[in-house]
Structure formats: structure tokens, C-alpha cells
Amino acid sequence: MVGEVLCDTEIRDLYYRGFLPGANEELISVSSLDNIICGEVWRLRYNTPLLNGQSVRNMLEATGAHRINTGTELATEPGIVYAIRLATRLDLSKEYYGEGHNRSRMGRLGLAVNLLSDGTPELNRIPAGYHGDVWALVCSTVFPLIIHPEKTIIPQIRFHKNGPPNPLKGKRLKKFLEEHPVMYVDGKPKEFGKRELAEIYRTGRIPFCAGLTGPVSAYIAKGEVDVLDIDKWREASLEDYFYPYPANKRKMFGIPFPGFAIFGTRESFRIPPTHAMAVGQFFPTIDALMQYASLGNAGHGWGDKTPYGTRIAMEISPFRSPVGLQDGMPCGNVCIYEMSKPPKGNYETVRTTENGEDLRSLMPLKSREE
């Protein structure tokens, strides 16, 4: 199978074979590798893509980036882009590809993260047989955040074997969905019309919607807040950084421009350990950046206590004007990827962010009431 996702035991094998120098074995998850940032940090004037064949260092020099002496912490300013080298280097053989993803908690705090690899203009893509450093382009879009070189874990890398990412499509996806509905609404498999199914099988993208029912429709980021230390998030309270947008009879909420909000999906997701997923934006309807973190691990929602899966938190940040969302509005899609083999670990027992039916359980910070 082309483009299969590597599981934890296979990533660990890459680690022991010396393909991941600088990586931390303890940060190997069921279908990805978490990565610590190192102390080499550059402040960029602009978020500048690489030219074809250009190294990251060459881009930094050519664009007038400034290297920062960070010490033990870096206070990021909202709207400023930083290039941070990862502690992990990659020495991949030709059958392995990599794909960069943000971590869920970072995305829910409004930290935008993309990966750069030398010579590759496309963000978050690590070509087959790559040898070299990997860099994270980091930008706080909402809150002033403190991150710690040599300590903070920011991006994830998913590895693919024998080809680039290759989501299920056509007959393969049809067979999979017949066995595993993936999405549930009110405890029942989500139903799609014939035209919707034809488009799903053609593109490999399964659409889902905003779920704005319940006591709170969304949480809106506050404007003037204290600096938040990402590695001390347990000491911060939800009320200091977000305010609840109460559910209303219109079943909608609005986000100011500029602004940032978190809401939940109408659907719950249940992925078997034999497969992983990735979340994408539903572009045709919403003039906003959606979903800062896109990786869905193998076994998402596959716990004994979640027979109908778990919801996903969605982030939204308007592009050019205030944006309103209605309950049931299409807001994203998922693609399904086959695992090379099921992971040894159980994602539902190791996950670092909660996913429950109550929107508050999806939030990156705890309430003072909890």
C-alpha cells in the first residue's frame, strides 16, 4: 500500500536505526512523533515560503531575519513569525516521507505552526529520503505566549511509507465507511445523500459541520490578557483568556475581526486503530482560517467508554471581516489514511487533550470551577 502511516513501533524502529537523531523516544505517539524545539530562534519580517531548492538558512539570511538570544524562554508577540529549529534532525531512507502537523493544545491557544524542510517550498512536507534539519514557523495569532527552547513540545511529524500521504478514495473508502461509519450524530452513524457520497468517494474528503447547541455555542478569545506560559497552562484559568458565547435561539455565534474562537463539531469521530485521519478546512463557505491543528491519531475516539466516538474542537480566525457561524454549517472535512500496522499503544489512554460532549471539556485551559 502506497503512503501508509507508520505506527509507534515502526517510528521507534526508525529511532533505533538512527533515522531520527535528536528525537526523544518518550515523545513517540501511536501514529506520530512529537518534537522539542531547540535554542536556535530567528525573528522574521514576513512568513516567507522557500524557493525550490532553497535552504531554510539561506531564506533567513536573504530576507533579513534576526537571530534571537532566547535563553530559557521566548516571549512571542502576536503577529510576529519566528523560525525555530527542532531538536530532531531527519536522516530518512528513500521509502519514508514526513508530514508536519501542529499539536492540538497549541492550536487551541491560537499558535499557528508550520514545518519547513530544506529545498521544499511546500509547507509541512518532508520529501522522501530527506537528510537535514527541520524548522517550525511559529506565530501566536491571539495571545502573547511564552515558549521554552529545549523544553516546549510544539510540532508533530507523521511518517508515511512507500509514497507520500495517500488518503482512501473510491472503492477503498466506500468499503471502509461501510465497516466503520467514522462519524456519529446523536449516537447514530451520520447519513449522506447519494450526491454527497459520490463526492466523498471521488475526493476522499468526508465533510462535517459546526455543532452550536448546548449551554455554550463557542468560546471567544479575550483581547487584553496576561502573557501565558505554554508549559504552565495548568496554572492558567479558562476565564482569564476566553469568554463563553451562550447558546441562543438563532443557533449561531459571531467572531469579531480580528478575533479567535473555539467551537465543537456536531459530529463525533471514531477511528479504528488500523487507520488515522487528518482534518482539513471546508473552504467554499467560510472566509476564515479554520483548524490550527489537523492531525487525528490512529484510534481517535476508539475507547470502550466512547462507543460513538468523541467530538473535535475547531479553531476559527476571520481573514478579512467579522464572521458568523450557524449550527449545522459545513466547516471541515476529514481524510482517512491506512496504517502500516496497528499501533501498540492506545491513543485514548495517552492523549494530552480531552475530548468530551461538553464544549468546555474541549478547551485548552481549565475553568476555576474544575
C-alpha positions, 0 to 999 in steps of 0.5 A: 500500500502506497503512503501508509502511516507508520505506527509507534513501533515502526517510528521507534524502529526508525529511532533505533536505526538512527533515522531520527537523531535528536528525537526523544523516544518518550515523545513517540505517539501511536501514529506520530512523533512529537518534537522539542524545539531547540535554542536556535530562534530567528525573528522574521519580517514576513512568513516567507515560503522557500524557493525550490531548492532553497535552504531554510538558512539561506531564506533567513539570511536573504530576507533579513531575519534576526537571530534571537538570544532566547535563553530559557524562554521566548516571549512571542508577540502576536503577529510576529513569525519566528523560525525555530529549529527542532531538536530532531534532525531527519536522516530518512531512507528513500521509502519514508516521507514526513508530514508536519502537523501542529499539536492540538493544545497549541492550536487551541491557544491560537499558535499557528505552526508550520514545518519547513524542510530544506529545498521544499517550498511546500509547507509541512512536507518532508520529501522522501529520503530527506537528510537535514534539519527541520524548522517550525514557523511559529506565530501566536495569532491571539495571545502573547505566549511564552515558549521554552527552547529545549523544553516546549513540545510544539510540532508533530511529524507523521511518517508515511511509507512507500509514497507520500500521504495517500488518503482512501478514495473510491472503492477503498473508502466506500468499503471502509465507511461501510465497516466503520461509519467514522462519524456519529450524530446523536449516537447514530452513524451520520447519513449522506445523500447519494450526491454527497457520497459520490463526492466523498468517494471521488475526493476522499474528503468526508465533510462535517459541520459546526455543532452550536447547541448546548449551554455554550455555542463557542468560546471567544478569545479575550483581547487584553490578557496576561502573557501565558506560559505554554508549559504552565497552562495548568496554572492558567484559568479558562476565564482569564483568556476566553469568554463563553458565547451562550447558546441562543435561539438563532443557533449561531455565534459571531467572531469579531475581526480580528478575533479567535474562537473555539467551537465543537463539531456536531459530529463525533469521530471514531477511528479504528486503530488500523487507520488515522485521519487528518482534518482539513478546512471546508473552504467554499463557505467560510472566509476564515482560517479554520483548524490550527491543528489537523492531525487525528491519531490512529484510534481517535475516539476508539475507547470502550467508554466512547462507543460513538466516538468523541467530538473535535474542537475547531479553531476559527480566525476571520481573514478579512471581516467579522464572521458568523457561524450557524449550527449545522454549517459545513466547516471541515472535512476529514481524510482517512489514511491506512496504517502500516500496522496497528499501533501498540499503544492506545491513543485514548489512554495517552492523549494530552487533550480531552475530548468530551460532549461538553464544549468546555471539556474541549478547551485548552485551559481549565475553568476555576470551577474544575 
